[in-house]
Amino acid sequence: MRVPALSFHLAENTTSGPGVAQTASRRQALRDLLVALDASGYRFITATPGTHARVVARPDRQVARSLRDVLGWSLPFTPDVLPGDILELLRAAEVLEERSDGMLLSNVRVSSVGEALFLHSAYPTTAHDSVFLGPDSYRFADLILAQMQDLGSGSRILDYAAGAGVGGIVAARQQRQARLTMADINPKALFLASINAAHAGLDAEAVEATTPSAVDGNFDLIVTHPPFMIDTESRAYRDGGDLYGARLSLDWVLAGAKKLAPGGRLVLHTGVSIVDGQDVLRSHLEEALPALGCNLWYHELDPDIFSEDLEQEAYANVERIAAVGACVTRAEGQ
């Protein structure tokens, strides 16, 4: 069943009330922020948390000296570092926090993927409702562009576990005749993703849902980037469940395959643990998908990611974590 907490189009909600007005005001401020950043030529590529931690630990990187330091590296800053219009938009969006020493912090970051800008959570992404964007997002975007098919007018795209919306927005920017739905369990993610989509000029629907099967209708293209880590804190954007973190990847692909229109495709980017030389996900997909009338393309994109996590006890039997891409195609007439 669909989780009813949130379903909206990107046009501002017309429901009255102070809370709605405040949300609309914050939304507009963040949209205006992206416009201003685009006009300034702002770009920032987000690194892994490990790389980020090493960079900001340097003695000369303790305090922001530029706009990229504030909205990319999440460094504390004094108001004079930012252009006045950017500072006022951050205040209007209510994303600034004041530290005890009087320095300010932004609780959002802005990163560039291709030509598009994306709002997401500031570093460190330790909160349970953090909205993550990182190197995986760039591989995901490239995979979608390589594997997606041409879509006709009225086609439907679903970005499940949308996060900041990178997958769906990248796909829909290439197929503007298609309708985009972004689904996630995290209202904060949907809030930021909807702003990112609007800035990209897309008319999209955002739906709060706990599984692809909870989203109404069938889709010509589904893109998904599930959490895939073993996370002892059970953070939604990171914890992939059992199978060494591959459970959500398996479950969402199988649920998504059932939501594909004939000839439709599902593009998956995820990480898998390699145990005794074996990929813990691939064989499960190869066994289950033919019964659903689907074919599988599967490829290891990067043999060794998040190596620092292998120091954790939960990964004691894991040789490496690999980034993988898959494309599931439903046969015509199925």
C-alpha positions as CSV (number, residue, x, y, z in Angstrom):
1,M,0.0,0.0,0.0
2,R,1.1,3.6,-0.6
3,V,2.3,5.6,2.4
4,P,-0.1,8.5,2.4
5,A,2.1,11.1,4.2
6,L,3.2,12.9,1.1
7,S,2.2,13.2,-2.6
8,F,2.6,16.5,-4.4
9,H,3.4,18.2,-7.7
10,L,6.1,20.8,-8.0
11,A,3.6,23.6,-8.3
12,E,3.2,25.2,-4.9
13,N,0.6,23.6,-2.7
14,T,-2.5,25.9,-2.4
15,T,-3.5,24.6,1.0
16,S,-3.6,27.5,3.4
17,G,-2.0,27.7,6.9
18,P,1.2,29.2,8.4
19,G,3.1,25.9,8.1
20,V,2.4,25.6,4.4
21,A,3.3,29.3,3.9
22,Q,6.6,28.8,5.7
23,T,7.4,25.7,3.6
24,A,6.5,27.5,0.4
25,S,8.7,30.4,1.5
26,R,11.7,28.1,2.2
27,R,11.2,26.3,-1.1
28,Q,11.2,29.5,-3.0
29,A,14.3,30.7,-1.2
30,L,16.1,27.5,-2.1
31,R,15.0,27.7,-5.7
32,D,16.3,31.2,-5.9
33,L,19.6,30.1,-4.3
34,L,20.1,27.6,-7.1
35,V,19.3,30.2,-9.7
36,A,21.8,32.6,-8.1
37,L,24.5,29.9,-7.9
38,D,24.0,28.9,-11.5
39,A,24.4,32.6,-12.5
40,S,27.6,32.8,-10.6
41,G,29.1,29.8,-12.3
42,Y,29.2,27.8,-9.0
43,R,30.3,24.1,-9.4
44,F,31.3,21.6,-6.8
45,I,32.0,17.8,-7.1
46,T,31.3,15.9,-3.9
47,A,34.0,13.4,-2.8
48,T,33.6,10.4,-0.5
49,P,33.1,11.1,3.2
50,G,36.6,9.7,3.8
51,T,38.2,12.2,1.4
52,H,36.0,15.0,2.7
53,A,37.2,14.3,6.3
54,R,40.9,14.3,5.2
55,V,40.5,17.6,3.3
56,V,38.7,19.5,6.1
57,A,41.2,18.2,8.7
58,R,44.0,20.2,7.1
59,P,45.1,23.2,9.2
60,D,44.3,25.7,6.5
61,R,40.8,24.3,5.9
62,Q,39.2,25.0,9.3
63,V,37.3,28.2,8.3
64,A,35.6,28.9,5.0
65,R,37.2,31.4,2.6
66,S,34.9,31.0,-0.4
67,L,31.4,30.1,-1.5
68,R,32.6,26.6,-2.3
69,D,34.0,26.2,1.2
70,V,30.6,27.1,2.6
71,L,28.2,25.2,0.3
72,G,30.6,22.4,-0.8
73,W,33.0,21.7,2.0
74,S,30.5,22.6,4.7
75,L,33.0,24.7,6.6
76,P,32.0,27.3,9.2
77,F,32.1,30.9,8.0
78,T,31.6,34.5,8.9
79,P,28.9,36.5,7.0
80,D,31.4,38.6,5.1
81,V,32.6,35.5,3.2
82,L,29.4,35.2,1.1
83,P,27.8,37.6,-1.4
84,G,25.0,39.5,0.3
85,D,22.2,38.0,-1.9
86,I,23.4,34.4,-1.2
87,L,23.6,35.0,2.6
88,E,20.0,36.4,2.6
89,L,18.7,33.5,0.6
90,L,20.3,31.0,3.1
91,R,18.7,32.9,5.9
92,A,15.3,33.0,4.2
93,A,15.5,29.2,3.6
94,E,16.3,28.7,7.3
95,V,19.3,26.5,6.6
96,L,21.9,28.4,8.7
97,E,23.0,27.3,12.1
98,E,24.9,29.6,14.5
99,R,27.7,28.0,16.5
100,S,28.6,29.0,20.1
101,D,31.6,30.9,18.7
102,G,29.4,33.0,16.5
103,M,30.4,31.3,13.2
104,L,27.7,30.1,10.9
105,L,27.2,26.8,9.2
106,S,24.9,25.8,6.3
107,N,23.0,22.5,6.8
108,V,22.7,22.0,3.1
109,R,25.3,21.5,0.4
110,V,25.0,22.2,-3.3
111,S,26.8,19.9,-5.7
112,S,27.0,19.8,-9.5
113,V,26.3,16.6,-11.6
114,G,26.8,17.4,-15.2
115,E,25.3,20.8,-15.9
116,A,22.7,20.5,-13.0
117,L,22.9,21.7,-9.4
118,F,21.6,19.6,-6.6
119,L,20.8,20.5,-3.0
120,H,21.6,17.8,-0.4
121,S,22.6,17.4,3.2
122,A,25.7,19.1,4.6
123,Y,28.8,17.1,5.7
124,P,28.8,15.0,7.9
125,T,25.7,13.1,6.9
126,T,25.2,11.4,10.2
127,A,21.5,12.1,10.8
128,H,19.0,9.4,10.0
129,D,17.2,11.6,7.5
130,S,20.3,12.8,5.7
131,V,20.0,13.3,2.0
132,F,23.2,11.9,0.5
133,L,25.0,12.7,-2.8
134,G,28.5,11.5,-3.5
135,P,30.7,9.6,-6.0
136,D,28.1,6.9,-6.3
137,S,25.7,9.5,-7.7
138,Y,28.1,10.3,-10.5
139,R,28.5,6.7,-11.5
140,F,24.7,6.3,-11.3
141,A,24.1,9.2,-13.6
142,D,26.6,7.9,-16.2
143,L,25.0,4.4,-16.0
144,I,21.6,5.8,-16.7
145,L,22.7,7.7,-19.7
146,A,24.4,4.6,-21.1
147,Q,21.6,2.2,-20.5
148,M,18.3,4.1,-20.8
149,Q,16.2,3.8,-24.0
150,D,14.4,6.5,-26.0
151,L,11.0,7.1,-24.5
152,G,7.9,8.2,-26.3
153,S,5.4,11.0,-25.4
154,G,3.5,10.1,-22.3
155,S,6.1,7.6,-21.0
156,R,6.7,7.4,-17.3
157,I,10.0,7.5,-15.4
158,L,10.2,6.5,-11.7
159,D,13.2,7.4,-9.5
160,Y,12.8,5.1,-6.5
161,A,14.8,6.0,-3.4
162,A,15.3,9.3,-5.1
163,G,17.4,11.0,-2.5
164,A,18.5,14.3,-4.0
165,G,16.8,13.2,-7.3
166,V,20.0,12.7,-9.3
167,G,18.9,9.6,-11.2
168,G,15.4,10.7,-12.1
169,I,16.5,14.3,-13.0
170,V,19.3,13.1,-15.2
171,A,17.0,10.7,-17.1
172,A,14.1,13.2,-17.4
173,R,16.5,16.0,-18.7
174,Q,17.3,13.6,-21.6
175,Q,13.6,12.6,-22.1
176,R,11.6,15.7,-21.4
177,Q,8.5,14.2,-23.1
178,A,8.3,11.7,-20.2
179,R,6.6,12.2,-16.8
180,L,8.8,11.9,-13.8
181,T,7.8,10.5,-10.4
182,M,10.3,10.6,-7.5
183,A,9.7,8.3,-4.6
184,D,11.5,8.0,-1.2
185,I,10.7,7.2,2.4
186,N,12.4,10.4,3.5
187,P,10.3,13.6,3.4
188,K,13.4,15.8,3.6
189,A,14.8,14.0,0.5
190,L,11.6,14.6,-1.4
191,F,11.6,18.3,-0.4
192,L,15.1,18.9,-1.7
193,A,14.6,16.6,-4.8
194,S,11.5,18.5,-5.8
195,I,13.4,21.8,-5.7
196,N,16.2,20.3,-7.7
197,A,13.8,19.0,-10.3
198,A,12.0,22.3,-10.5
199,H,15.4,24.1,-11.0
200,A,16.1,21.6,-13.9
201,G,12.8,22.7,-15.5
202,L,11.0,19.5,-14.8
203,D,7.4,18.9,-13.8
204,A,7.5,16.0,-11.4
205,E,5.5,14.2,-8.8
206,A,7.0,13.4,-5.4
207,V,5.6,10.4,-3.5
208,E,6.5,9.0,-0.1
209,A,6.6,5.2,-0.4
210,T,8.4,2.3,1.3
211,T,8.7,0.1,-1.8
212,P,8.4,0.5,-5.6
213,S,5.2,-1.5,-5.5
214,A,3.6,1.3,-3.4
215,V,3.8,3.7,-6.3
216,D,0.7,3.7,-8.6
217,G,0.9,2.5,-12.2
218,N,3.6,1.0,-14.5
219,F,6.7,2.7,-15.8
220,D,8.8,2.7,-18.9
221,L,12.0,3.5,-17.0
222,I,12.8,2.9,-13.4
223,V,16.1,4.1,-11.9
224,T,17.1,3.2,-8.4
225,H,20.2,3.5,-6.2
226,P,19.5,1.6,-3.0
227,P,21.4,1.9,0.2
228,F,23.9,-1.0,0.2
229,M,26.0,-0.8,3.3
230,I,25.9,-2.7,6.6
231,D,25.1,0.2,8.9
232,T,25.0,-0.4,12.7
233,E,23.0,2.8,13.1
234,S,20.3,1.7,10.6
235,R,20.4,5.1,8.8
236,A,17.8,4.9,6.0
237,Y,20.1,6.4,3.3
238,R,22.9,3.9,4.1
239,D,21.6,0.6,5.5
240,G,20.9,-2.0,2.9
241,G,19.7,-4.8,5.2
242,D,21.0,-8.4,5.3
243,L,22.8,-10.2,2.4
244,Y,25.8,-8.1,3.5
245,G,23.8,-5.0,2.7
246,A,22.3,-6.2,-0.6
247,R,18.8,-7.1,0.6
248,L,17.2,-3.8,-0.5
249,S,18.9,-4.0,-3.9
250,L,17.4,-7.4,-4.5
251,D,14.0,-6.6,-3.1
252,W,13.7,-3.3,-5.0
253,V,14.8,-4.8,-8.3
254,L,12.3,-7.6,-8.1
255,A,9.5,-5.2,-7.0
256,G,10.5,-2.7,-9.7
257,A,10.5,-5.4,-12.4
258,K,6.9,-6.0,-11.7
259,K,6.2,-2.3,-12.3
260,L,7.8,-2.2,-15.7
261,A,5.6,-1.7,-18.8
262,P,6.3,-4.1,-21.7
263,G,9.7,-3.2,-23.1
264,G,10.5,-1.1,-20.0
265,R,13.9,-1.0,-18.3
266,L,15.1,-0.7,-14.8
267,V,18.5,0.7,-14.2
268,L,20.2,-0.2,-10.9
269,H,23.3,1.2,-9.3
270,T,24.4,-0.3,-6.1
271,G,27.3,-1.8,-4.1
272,V,27.7,-5.4,-3.3
273,S,30.0,-7.3,-0.9
274,I,32.3,-9.9,-2.4
275,V,32.5,-12.9,-0.1
276,D,34.9,-15.8,-0.9
277,G,35.1,-14.4,-4.4
278,Q,31.4,-14.4,-4.9
279,D,29.0,-11.4,-5.6
280,V,26.2,-11.8,-3.0
281,L,23.6,-10.3,-5.3
282,R,24.0,-11.4,-8.9
283,S,23.0,-15.0,-8.5
284,H,19.7,-14.1,-6.8
285,L,18.8,-11.8,-9.6
286,E,19.8,-14.3,-12.3
287,E,17.5,-16.9,-10.7
288,A,14.5,-14.7,-10.1
289,L,14.2,-12.4,-13.1
290,P,13.4,-14.9,-15.9
291,A,10.2,-15.9,-14.1
292,L,9.1,-12.2,-14.3
293,G,9.7,-12.1,-18.0
294,C,12.8,-10.0,-17.7
295,N,16.4,-10.1,-19.0
296,L,19.4,-9.0,-17.0
297,W,22.6,-7.1,-18.0
298,Y,25.0,-6.9,-15.0
299,H,28.4,-5.3,-14.8
300,E,31.0,-4.5,-12.1
301,L,31.7,-0.8,-12.4
302,D,34.4,-0.4,-9.7
303,P,36.0,-3.3,-8.0
304,D,36.8,-1.6,-4.7
305,I,34.8,1.2,-3.0
306,F,34.4,2.2,0.7
307,S,37.5,0.1,1.6
308,E,37.6,1.9,5.0
309,D,34.4,0.1,6.0
310,L,36.1,-3.3,5.9
311,E,37.6,-2.4,9.2
312,Q,34.2,-2.9,10.8
313,E,33.4,-6.2,12.5
314,A,30.2,-6.6,10.3
315,Y,32.5,-6.9,7.3
316,A,34.9,-9.5,8.7
317,N,34.1,-12.0,6.0
318,V,34.0,-9.5,3.1
319,E,37.0,-9.3,0.7
320,R,35.9,-6.1,-1.0
321,I,32.9,-3.9,-1.8
322,A,32.2,-3.4,-5.5
323,A,30.1,-0.9,-7.3
324,V,27.8,-2.7,-9.8
325,G,25.4,-1.6,-12.4
326,A,22.4,-3.6,-13.8
327,C,19.8,-3.1,-16.4
328,V,16.6,-5.2,-16.2
329,T,14.5,-5.3,-19.4
330,R,11.0,-6.5,-19.5
331,A,10.1,-8.3,-22.7
332,E,7.6,-6.9,-25.1
333,G,4.2,-8.4,-24.5
334,Q,5.0,-9.5,-21.0
